[in-house]
Amino acid sequence: MSLRTRRAPPPGGSQAPLAKSSRDARKSKVGDKIKKRMSMRYADISAPQTTPDIPSMPSLTDIRVFEQERYGKASTSVEDFQEEQVREDPRAVDVKFLEQDDFDPDAYLKVKLANSTEAELKSLQSSLEASKAAAATDLQRNVFKNYAEFVVISKEISTLENDMLELKESLSEWKAMPSLLNIDDSNATSDRRRGNRNSIADLRTLYATQLQTLHTTVEGSAKFVPSIPGRHIVMEAENWWALNPATYKVEYAVHFVLLDDLLLVAKRRRKRSGTGGKLVAEKCWTLSEVTIQDVKDAADITHAIKIRRGKETHVYRADRSSDKKNILSTFRTSAEELATRRRKEREGEHERRRSVWTPDDNAPFVLGADADPLPPLPSRIFGQSAGNLAKDKQDKDARWITDFTDELSVAIALQEWDEAVNLIERGEAKLTTTPALEPKLTPLTSSLTSALLHALSDPTQHKAGVVHLTSLLLRLHAGPVARDTFLATRTEFIRKLTRTIRFEGDIGVYIGEFAMVMFTGIKHTADWYLASFREHDMASGLVQWAKEQLEIFAKMFRRQVYSTDVDQRAVQNSLQMTRTQSKRLLQDNGLDFSYLLEGLIAPPSSTPAPSTIPAPRTPQPPVPKLPPTAPLNTTPKVPKSPGPRPPRSNQRQPSISITRKP
């Protein structure tokens, strides 16, 4: 009940004067208090006080002010705020509130939806979803509306990009224009030439200083690397170790010095204390006569290289892989530069000789004005250059053949089959231009083929290994040999498996296991064979091999099943087991040999069964020739039959036992 609500009067009429008197008393009290308040005097607070300033009261945000500032409401009193909350329907969603940048959803939920029911919340949710759908529709409409403008802007951007590229090129040309218009005077040219001459002199001095330092630091290097104008050091490599080529054991520390035309190997002499000593020159080769090969990392060797010179092989190992890569790349670059330089020198020498010894009109040479002319040179001199070129080619081919055969032998020894086959194919391609390679390539090809066949004959090989090895043998033109080796290996493998089957007394179980092993072996062999040999002319070998295996199975089947001590039930059981295994393992996998198998395992043709009582034989005692001293035989002689003579032993027919009826 509100304080402003007037209470109903009591039912009795005698209390009306009492209520009127109480109202008058209240009015009089209120008037007295107002008069007392107005008659009170207050101190002058405008005068200065000696007390310090008291801090002001902190301001507290009123929920009504917050509501007014947040949602733009004009409620000023508690009653208006409460009445507004009662009148407001939370289902009405004002989209303007949601569009504000500083919209606070938590505050909105606390104020708007604190006392909402489930129906109101569902209505609010549907309103929000409708607003979301309307916003999506507006966005799609705006995208479609602005698509044409977007295309135009994209074209303008592309055009602007092309213009920027053209502007960049123009700026580059403008930047280079002053240097193109500038003309160097003769003084600048002479200064440049003088600087070049000075730089060449300085470079020669630097090279000479390098060689002197090398002769000082490496004992005996002057004998291997004499001072020649232009010779210089390209790089030095330390922290290398010489290894035994056979066992890869460390022997001693070495130091490489790579020059522009030589490779010097210095051995570090050990001191008695065990620490590193002075370097001593050990080996030195020309870059054109040696090759450096990279050795693949293995369990017993890492970061190693091989230096080959003819039949000599030297193995060295570094501590880091970066050192190995550095020396390999630098050596390759130096060798190519040396070969190019020497080729140019030979070409220049050849042209110079031709210009000197070959006149224009084949006229004799004149040494002076008063000298007699020289006779023309013989034609054999002009053919010497061609002979030298042929000799150089032969030497180069011989070196290449030696390196090629060594590399192929190493690949075969290390069982690097792919690399070895690639080398064989590369050598076969070179036979037309290098006929001297054929005598050395043929035995290496045979050796590689034998090694691959030996690996193929390993019964522990899986399908992937067999397919890979047969593909390599086919590339070596050894398909028939690979086929025979593979089938022979599979035959021996199946034979060993069948010998492990134990006979437990039941002939049906034994035949079932025997058939499963044989037919499974045939199925796997056919699968591997077709994956390895894809040529149609190789399929006949598989058919012939499968026929032989079925004949072996049928021979064992007939020996075990069709014996005298096996009853008819066991025979039928064995036949049923064989047909079941054949259908499951062969026919269902595309190998239908039922027409052949049925004929091989068919029971033998019926013959008259022998009687238990043997037929009596006609006695025919022999008539031996008795010596004259022998006693007389009491047995009477059988008279000769008037019929034809009996045939000889090789003409007699096989005896047939005849059963007589009792």
VOGU-3710 file (C-alpha; in Angstrom, 3 decimals, decimal comma):
1> mslrtrrapp> 0,000/0,000/0,000  1,348/3,426/-0,963  1,745/6,238/1,557  -0,386/8,507/-0,622  -3,346/6,144/-0,512  -6,044/7,409/1,779  -7,325/4,912/4,239  -10,995/4,094/4,312  -12,948/5,548/7,309  -14,016/3,163/10,012
11> pggsqaplak> -17,567/1,871/9,865  -18,563/3,722/12,972  -19,444/7,442/12,650  -18,075/8,370/16,045  -14,432/8,383/14,868  -14,725/11,179/12,253  -14,011/14,054/14,682  -11,010/12,133/16,004  -9,494/11,817/12,507  -10,015/15,513/11,810
21> ssrdarkskv> -8,343/16,465/15,049  -5,321/14,239/14,246  -4,903/15,958/10,862  -4,947/19,353/12,454  -2,353/18,218/14,965  -0,075/17,049/12,170  -0,415/20,300/10,282  0,397/22,273/13,391  3,543/20,221/14,015  4,749/20,707/10,449
31> gdkikkrmsm> 4,149/24,420/10,657  6,068/24,640/13,932  9,057/22,858/12,399  9,060/25,149/9,364  8,987/28,251/11,560  11,788/26,855/13,716  13,906/26,155/10,670  13,378/29,615/9,239  14,173/31,296/12,567  17,574/29,505/12,962
41> ryadisapqt> 20,818/31,403/12,305  23,788/29,874/10,490  27,462/30,717/10,695  29,043/32,803/7,952  30,654/30,161/5,799  31,909/32,766/3,300  34,540/33,968/5,758  37,999/32,355/5,550  38,490/29,401/7,863  41,671/28,083/9,369
51> tpdipsmpsl> 40,752/24,452/8,882  42,209/22,686/5,820  40,135/22,043/2,742  37,875/19,044/2,987  37,845/16,846/-0,134  34,687/16,852/-2,105  32,261/13,980/-2,038  32,968/11,460/-4,825  30,327/11,385/-7,479  28,326/8,190/-7,946
61> tdirvfeqer> 26,822/7,330/-11,287  23,124/7,037/-11,059  21,512/4,201/-12,945  19,059/6,687/-14,401  21,849/8,865/-15,755  23,583/5,777/-17,150  20,364/4,715/-18,803  19,829/8,216/-20,189  23,335/8,499/-21,589  23,443/4,937/-22,896
71> ygkastsved> 20,061/4,648/-24,547  18,991/8,279/-24,908  16,101/8,146/-22,424  14,847/11,248/-20,637  13,772/9,724/-17,321  14,651/11,960/-14,379  12,816/10,471/-11,428  12,568/7,069/-9,821  8,873/6,912/-10,494  9,296/7,762/-14,175
81> fqeeqvredp> 12,071/5,204/-14,502  9,980/2,498/-12,886  6,941/3,405/-14,958  9,051/3,334/-18,128  10,363/-0,100/-17,257  6,820/-1,316/-16,761  5,576/0,185/-20,001  8,562/-0,951/-22,150  8,187/-4,202/-24,032  11,501/-6,099/-24,268
91> ravdvkfleq> 10,329/-7,698/-27,499  10,714/-4,380/-29,286  14,275/-4,183/-30,551  15,636/-0,765/-31,348  18,147/-1,211/-34,137  19,668/2,194/-33,414  21,044/0,875/-30,116  22,720/-2,004/-31,894  24,238/0,297/-34,520  26,049/2,463/-31,956
101> ddfdpdaylk> 29,829/2,073/-31,767  29,917/2,018/-27,945  27,086/-0,511/-27,579  27,494/-2,608/-24,422  25,552/-5,894/-24,719  26,027/-6,844/-21,046  24,525/-3,619/-19,771  21,726/-3,885/-22,287  20,843/-7,382/-21,074  20,934/-6,390/-17,408
111> vklansteae> 18,654/-3,429/-17,930  16,294/-4,697/-20,601  16,032/-8,425/-20,019  16,467/-8,828/-16,288  12,848/-9,833/-15,653  11,834/-11,113/-19,098  9,935/-14,332/-19,578  10,787/-17,162/-21,939  8,239/-16,012/-24,499  9,704/-12,521/-24,502
121> lkslqsslea> 13,211/-13,934/-24,965  12,084/-16,041/-27,914  10,394/-13,018/-29,437  13,592/-11,037/-28,974  15,597/-13,821/-30,631  13,274/-13,901/-33,635  13,513/-10,104/-33,928  17,311/-10,282/-33,874  17,343/-13,013/-36,528  15,031/-10,945/-38,707
131> skaaaatdlq> 17,346/-7,960/-38,292  20,324/-10,149/-39,218  18,598/-11,410/-42,357  17,669/-7,855/-43,341  21,272/-6,739/-42,847  22,540/-9,623/-45,014  20,060/-8,736/-47,736  21,165/-5,098/-47,656  24,801/-6,149/-47,846  24,164/-8,391/-50,857
141> rnvfknyaef> 22,207/-5,628/-52,557  25,063/-3,183/-51,985  27,604/-5,679/-53,363  25,580/-6,188/-56,537  25,092/-2,478/-56,839  28,804/-1,674/-56,518  30,115/-4,601/-58,650  30,340/-2,518/-61,822  32,256/0,190/-59,986  34,575/-2,460/-58,548
151> vviskeistl> 35,392/-3,767/-62,052  36,109/-0,270/-63,304  38,382/0,429/-60,337  40,273/-2,845/-60,929  40,911/-1,906/-64,560  42,098/1,520/-63,493  44,478/-0,073/-60,980  45,962/-2,322/-63,704  46,391/0,643/-66,025  48,002/2,620/-63,227
161> endmlelkes> 50,428/-0,230/-62,530  51,551/-0,289/-66,173  51,970/3,463/-66,116  54,116/3,173/-62,996  56,373/0,596/-64,679  56,805/2,831/-67,716  57,585/5,743/-65,439  60,191/3,654/-63,633  61,906/2,756/-66,923  61,861/6,383/-67,997
171> lsewkampsl> 63,438/7,444/-64,719  66,158/4,811/-65,141  66,944/6,075/-68,652  66,987/9,638/-67,423  69,337/8,685/-64,608  71,767/7,033/-67,033  71,590/9,866/-69,556  74,284/12,119/-67,962  76,806/9,273/-67,888  76,065/8,455/-71,536
181> lniddsnats> 76,489/12,070/-72,598  79,793/12,365/-70,733  82,942/11,968/-72,882  86,114/10,704/-71,219  89,221/12,625/-72,091  92,509/11,029/-73,031  94,036/11,747/-69,639  91,423/9,639/-67,882  92,012/6,801/-70,373  95,761/6,891/-69,868
191> drrrgnrnsi> 95,295/6,948/-66,092  93,054/3,915/-66,302  95,578/2,002/-68,407  98,350/2,948/-66,041  96,240/1,723/-63,129  95,628/-1,578/-64,896  99,353/-2,026/-65,469  100,011/-1,266/-61,842  97,336/-3,743/-60,719  98,864/-6,491/-62,903
201> adlrtlyatq> 102,287/-5,803/-61,433  100,879/-5,870/-57,934  99,131/-9,177/-58,695  102,361/-10,750/-59,921  104,110/-9,556/-56,795  101,349/-11,066/-54,665  101,648/-14,406/-56,476  105,407/-14,469/-55,984  104,959/-13,709/-52,285  102,466/-16,574/-51,961
211> lqtlhttveg> 104,891/-19,081/-53,476  107,744/-17,872/-51,267  105,563/-18,301/-48,189  104,592/-21,785/-49,384  108,235/-22,785/-49,845  108,957/-21,559/-46,340  106,054/-23,225/-44,527  105,997/-26,551/-46,427  109,280/-28,406/-46,523  110,162/-29,758/-49,960
221> sakfvpsipg> 107,430/-27,815/-51,771  109,976/-25,965/-53,931  110,764/-29,249/-55,701  107,100/-29,911/-56,545  105,931/-26,309/-57,037  108,654/-24,182/-58,602  108,113/-20,450/-59,031  106,526/-19,748/-62,424  105,018/-16,395/-63,465  101,259/-16,522/-63,037
231> rhivmeaenw> 101,173/-19,555/-60,727  99,287/-18,784/-57,544  97,484/-20,427/-54,642  93,712/-20,796/-54,981  92,912/-22,266/-51,562  94,378/-24,166/-48,634  92,549/-26,850/-46,658  93,682/-28,142/-43,305  92,220/-30,587/-40,760  92,216/-33,440/-43,280
241> walnpatykv> 93,211/-37,050/-42,600  94,699/-39,647/-44,918  92,888/-43,011/-44,771  93,811/-46,519/-45,788  91,876/-47,186/-49,042  91,107/-50,774/-47,991  90,228/-50,442/-44,295  89,412/-46,700/-44,027  91,635/-46,382/-40,966  93,240/-43,022/-40,197
251> eyavhfvlld> 96,972/-42,971/-40,991  98,149/-39,361/-40,623  97,068/-35,715/-40,926  97,463/-33,897/-44,255  97,243/-30,350/-45,566  95,937/-29,555/-49,079  97,286/-26,656/-51,146  95,300/-26,099/-54,358  97,035/-23,971/-56,974  95,759/-22,855/-60,349
261> dlllvakrrr> 97,413/-25,853/-62,080  98,605/-28,196/-59,296  97,325/-29,991/-56,194  99,899/-30,332/-53,412  99,389/-32,744/-50,501  101,578/-32,032/-47,463  102,021/-34,460/-44,598  102,277/-33,114/-41,071  105,342/-34,525/-39,365  104,737/-35,645/-35,812
271> krsgtggklv> 106,910/-34,465/-32,991  108,118/-36,640/-30,186  105,635/-34,970/-27,862  102,793/-36,171/-30,075  101,577/-32,717/-31,131  101,464/-31,379/-34,688  104,778/-30,721/-36,377  106,062/-29,161/-39,570  104,454/-29,739/-42,960  106,356/-31,857/-45,472
281> aekcwtlsev> 105,384/-32,072/-49,146  104,314/-35,649/-49,938  102,477/-35,704/-53,284  101,773/-33,258/-56,085  99,625/-33,771/-59,173  98,547/-31,740/-62,151  94,853/-30,884/-62,113  94,361/-32,391/-65,552  95,600/-35,859/-64,536  93,627/-36,359/-61,306
291> tiqdvkdaad> 89,946/-36,499/-60,419  88,291/-35,959/-57,048  85,188/-38,020/-56,299  82,724/-37,657/-53,490  82,353/-40,691/-51,200  78,889/-41,277/-49,797  78,611/-41,226/-46,031  78,411/-44,613/-44,358  78,658/-46,070/-40,883  82,454/-46,411/-41,028
301> ithaikirrg> 83,324/-43,306/-43,068  81,967/-39,750/-43,295  82,995/-36,532/-45,087  85,453/-38,420/-47,335  86,774/-37,928/-50,880  88,735/-40,086/-53,315  91,579/-38,743/-55,442  92,258/-40,911/-58,504  95,303/-40,739/-60,757  95,322/-43,602/-63,204
311> kethvyradr> 95,243/-46,770/-61,116  96,222/-44,974/-57,906  93,506/-44,225/-55,380  93,907/-42,084/-52,275  91,184/-41,549/-49,665  91,028/-38,517/-47,381  88,520/-37,502/-44,722  87,574/-34,072/-43,339  86,169/-33,147/-39,950  83,266/-31,160/-41,388
321> ssdkknilst> 81,071/-31,573/-44,427  81,542/-27,915/-45,388  85,279/-28,522/-45,914  84,523/-31,384/-48,303  81,996/-29,350/-50,303  84,399/-26,420/-50,501  87,319/-28,418/-51,872  85,109/-30,290/-54,361  83,604/-27,122/-55,821  86,916/-25,227/-55,888
331> frtsaeelat> 88,767/-28,121/-57,532  86,086/-28,467/-60,198  86,210/-24,754/-60,991  90,026/-24,667/-61,117  90,186/-27,741/-63,363  87,672/-26,249/-65,800  89,558/-22,934/-65,907  92,867/-24,738/-66,512  91,367/-26,814/-69,336  89,880/-23,708/-70,954
341> rrrkeregeh> 93,164/-21,808/-70,657  95,201/-24,623/-72,185  92,722/-25,114/-75,001  92,960/-21,448/-75,902  96,753/-21,649/-75,800  96,748/-24,638/-78,147  94,344/-22,945/-80,525  96,442/-19,785/-80,532  99,645/-21,750/-81,145  97,999/-23,669/-83,949
351> errrsvwtpd> 96,772/-20,491/-85,643  100,188/-18,876/-85,258  101,955/-21,844/-86,840  99,467/-21,986/-89,665  99,876/-18,262/-90,388  103,670/-18,615/-90,397  104,107/-21,831/-92,381  101,182/-21,609/-94,805  101,563/-18,837/-97,433  98,618/-17,389/-99,250
361> dnapfvlgad> 99,628/-18,413/-102,765  101,985/-21,290/-101,921  104,944/-19,063/-102,807  108,412/-19,565/-101,310  109,409/-17,519/-98,266  111,832/-14,649/-98,555  114,135/-13,865/-95,633  115,453/-10,593/-96,933  115,734/-8,331/-99,912  119,007/-9,847/-101,166
371> adplpplpsr> 118,491/-13,393/-99,843  117,575/-16,348/-101,966  114,030/-17,634/-101,635  113,485/-20,770/-99,559  112,058/-23,875/-101,196  108,442/-24,710/-100,420  107,853/-26,862/-97,329  106,797/-30,482/-97,738  103,156/-31,338/-97,262  103,844/-33,721/-94,351
381> ifgqsagnla> 104,512/-30,769/-92,048  100,955/-29,518/-92,527  99,605/-32,919/-91,390  101,456/-32,885/-88,090  98,835/-30,720/-86,398  96,070/-33,169/-87,306  98,174/-36,037/-85,962  98,730/-34,201/-82,698  95,007/-33,615/-82,315  94,273/-37,308/-82,911
391> kdkqdkdarw> 96,882/-38,290/-80,341  95,404/-35,885/-77,807  91,971/-37,392/-78,426  93,293/-40,906/-77,917  94,961/-39,928/-74,656  91,814/-38,233/-73,456  89,709/-41,284/-74,364  92,130/-43,593/-72,567  91,924/-41,512/-69,391  88,137/-41,418/-69,608
401> itdftdelsv> 87,919/-45,184/-70,143  90,119/-45,805/-67,116  88,044/-43,559/-64,899  84,812/-45,036/-66,255  85,835/-48,644/-65,648  87,081/-47,837/-62,145  83,821/-46,139/-61,265  81,791/-49,035/-62,661  83,876/-51,608/-60,774  83,388/-49,732/-57,509
411> aialqewdea> 79,622/-49,522/-58,084  79,438/-53,286/-58,701  81,556/-54,047/-55,634  79,401/-51,819/-53,422  76,201/-53,335/-54,895  74,962/-49,963/-56,100  72,868/-51,591/-58,794  71,081/-48,511/-60,137  74,268/-46,523/-60,576  76,037/-49,496/-62,165
421> vnliergeak> 73,259/-50,046/-64,716  73,220/-46,327/-65,529  76,959/-46,462/-66,153  76,529/-49,508/-68,415  73,902/-47,696/-70,468  76,102/-44,609/-70,701  79,013/-46,763/-71,831  76,886/-48,472/-74,490  75,911/-45,049/-75,813  79,631/-44,139/-76,055
431> ltttpalepk> 80,614/-47,250/-78,025  80,029/-45,568/-81,381  82,431/-42,727/-80,598  84,827/-44,696/-78,355  85,402/-48,181/-79,820  88,226/-48,881/-77,359  85,672/-49,096/-74,556  84,016/-52,302/-75,825  86,730/-54,799/-74,687  86,473/-53,456/-71,129
441> ltpltsslts> 82,723/-52,909/-71,036  81,744/-56,471/-72,017  83,316/-58,284/-69,014  82,009/-55,645/-66,624  78,510/-56,104/-68,042  78,771/-59,862/-67,549  80,005/-59,355/-63,993  77,114/-57,035/-63,194  74,608/-59,474/-64,716  75,996/-62,347/-62,647
451> allhalsdpt> 75,804/-60,270/-59,471  72,192/-59,327/-60,181  71,256/-62,949/-60,906  72,877/-64,032/-57,657  70,849/-61,429/-55,768  67,695/-62,551/-57,593  68,271/-66,180/-56,594  68,070/-65,293/-52,914  64,845/-66,945/-51,615  64,422/-64,246/-48,948
461> qhkagvvhlt> 63,733/-61,537/-51,539  60,374/-59,805/-51,336  58,182/-58,742/-54,229  59,574/-55,199/-54,456  63,151/-56,469/-54,531  62,360/-59,056/-57,210  60,612/-56,492/-59,413  63,516/-54,049/-59,048  66,187/-56,641/-59,847  64,324/-57,983/-62,868
471> slllrlhagp> 63,850/-54,462/-64,227  67,617/-53,908/-64,018  68,292/-57,239/-65,746  65,850/-56,345/-68,509  67,750/-53,088/-69,030  70,900/-55,191/-69,412  69,150/-57,362/-72,080  69,176/-60,425/-69,793  65,444/-61,130/-69,687  65,468/-64,896/-70,471
481> vardtflatr> 68,227/-65,586/-67,955  66,394/-63,569/-65,306  63,176/-65,484/-66,015  64,848/-68,881/-65,691  66,664/-67,868/-62,507  63,509/-66,532/-60,903  61,415/-69,609/-61,739  64,152/-71,984/-60,589  64,400/-70,108/-57,291  60,656/-70,330/-56,773
491> tefirkltrt> 60,646/-74,044/-57,590  63,304/-74,757/-54,993  61,502/-72,589/-52,449  58,179/-74,423/-52,952  59,936/-77,797/-52,763  61,444/-76,895/-49,380  58,057/-75,789/-48,077  56,351/-79,007/-49,148  59,033/-81,092/-47,459  58,175/-79,471/-44,136
501> irfegdigvy> 54,605/-80,879/-44,203  54,279/-83,736/-41,741  52,047/-86,753/-42,351  49,929/-87,358/-39,230  48,041/-90,399/-40,509  45,047/-88,707/-42,178  45,605/-88,715/-45,927  42,885/-86,094/-46,518  44,494/-83,544/-44,187  47,914/-84,161/-45,700
511> igefamvmft> 46,658/-83,699/-49,252  44,807/-80,514/-48,223  47,951/-78,957/-46,724  50,048/-80,101/-49,675  47,591/-78,556/-52,148  47,439/-75,293/-50,198  51,252/-74,925/-50,194  51,609/-75,774/-53,885  48,751/-73,617/-55,134  49,730/-70,661/-52,905
521> gikhtadwyl> 53,263/-70,831/-54,277  51,943/-70,890/-57,841  49,668/-67,904/-57,150  52,429/-65,759/-55,602  54,893/-66,716/-58,309  52,427/-65,704/-61,020  51,768/-62,391/-59,278  55,468/-61,574/-58,984  56,200/-62,809/-62,500  53,533/-60,649/-64,150
531> asfrehdmas> 54,703/-57,607/-62,173  58,320/-58,176/-63,264  57,983/-59,358/-66,882  55,368/-57,271/-68,645  56,261/-58,356/-72,183  53,789/-60,710/-73,841  56,493/-63,010/-75,175  57,552/-63,855/-71,613  54,126/-65,178/-70,543  54,705/-68,623/-72,057
541> glvqwakeql> 57,464/-69,296/-69,552  55,044/-68,836/-66,658  52,478/-71,203/-68,195  55,090/-73,903/-68,769  56,390/-73,555/-65,206  52,872/-73,769/-63,723  52,189/-76,912/-65,785  55,333/-78,541/-64,401  54,352/-77,687/-60,834  50,885/-79,180/-61,324
551> eifakmfrrq> 52,449/-82,351/-62,703  54,664/-82,595/-59,619  51,590/-82,170/-57,428  49,624/-84,787/-59,382  52,486/-87,257/-59,135  52,596/-86,908/-55,357  48,787/-87,015/-55,190  48,526/-90,274/-57,140  51,312/-91,849/-55,127  49,632/-91,069/-51,795
561> vystdvdqra> 45,938/-91,433/-52,630  45,673/-94,258/-55,155  47,473/-96,868/-53,148  46,042/-100,216/-52,115  45,639/-99,346/-48,430  43,475/-96,193/-48,944  39,725/-96,583/-48,840  37,309/-94,962/-51,263  36,084/-92,398/-48,731  39,600/-91,016/-48,196
571> vqnslqmtrt> 40,068/-90,819/-51,965  36,894/-88,779/-52,415  37,865/-86,527/-49,496  41,292/-85,873/-51,033  39,757/-85,051/-54,412  37,307/-82,644/-52,799  40,070/-80,897/-50,819  42,175/-80,513/-53,964  39,309/-79,024/-55,974  38,447/-76,618/-53,142
581> qskrllqdng> 42,020/-75,335/-52,786  42,365/-75,010/-56,568  39,211/-72,909/-56,832  40,081/-70,691/-53,874  43,749/-70,069/-54,678  43,939/-70,379/-58,464  40,572/-69,904/-60,170  39,480/-66,982/-57,996  42,771/-65,202/-58,808  42,571/-65,641/-62,574
591> ldfsyllegl> 44,604/-68,873/-62,841  42,205/-71,533/-64,085  44,113/-74,821/-64,424  41,126/-77,019/-63,608  41,047/-78,575/-67,091  44,628/-79,754/-66,604  44,372/-80,659/-62,947  41,285/-82,846/-63,363  43,024/-84,993/-65,915  46,169/-85,328/-63,820
601> iappsstpap> 44,468/-86,394/-60,590  41,769/-88,590/-62,156  41,637/-92,136/-60,772  43,341/-94,811/-62,875  41,350/-96,949/-65,304  39,499/-99,910/-63,743  41,278/-103,305/-64,040  40,098/-106,755/-62,889  40,691/-107,046/-59,223  42,936/-109,998/-58,351
611> stipaprtpq> 41,326/-112,879/-56,354  42,457/-113,662/-52,920  43,079/-117,323/-53,960  45,858/-117,524/-56,520  45,221/-119,611/-59,612  47,175/-122,840/-59,929  50,043/-122,711/-62,322  50,849/-125,379/-64,896  54,053/-127,093/-63,855  56,770/-126,625/-66,450
621> ppvpklppta> 59,975/-128,026/-65,057  63,091/-126,843/-66,735  65,071/-129,190/-68,946  68,684/-128,499/-68,166  71,513/-129,962/-70,147  73,222/-132,507/-67,908  76,800/-133,364/-68,188  77,625/-136,956/-69,063  78,799/-137,681/-65,543  75,609/-136,344/-63,909
631> plnttpkvpk> 73,171/-138,836/-62,405  70,031/-139,663/-64,244  67,030/-137,434/-63,503  63,964/-139,337/-62,450  61,621/-136,554/-63,700  60,090/-137,483/-67,032  60,586/-135,110/-69,948  57,713/-133,030/-71,210  57,011/-133,627/-74,855  57,364/-130,664/-77,158
641> spgprpprsn> 54,232/-128,936/-78,311  53,535/-129,098/-81,992  52,569/-125,398/-81,929  54,758/-122,382/-82,771  57,888/-121,559/-80,871  57,535/-119,171/-77,907  58,753/-115,610/-78,499  62,006/-114,311/-77,169  62,239/-112,328/-73,960  62,070/-108,972/-75,748
651> qrqpsisitr> 59,008/-110,116/-77,723  56,938/-111,537/-74,891  53,669/-109,859/-73,950  53,046/-108,750/-70,333  51,601/-111,548/-68,249  47,997/-111,206/-67,138  46,715/-113,096/-64,147  43,502/-114,962/-64,920  41,055/-115,643/-62,136  39,362/-118,973/-62,283
661> kp> 36,015/-119,748/-60,744  36,035/-122,459/-58,092
//
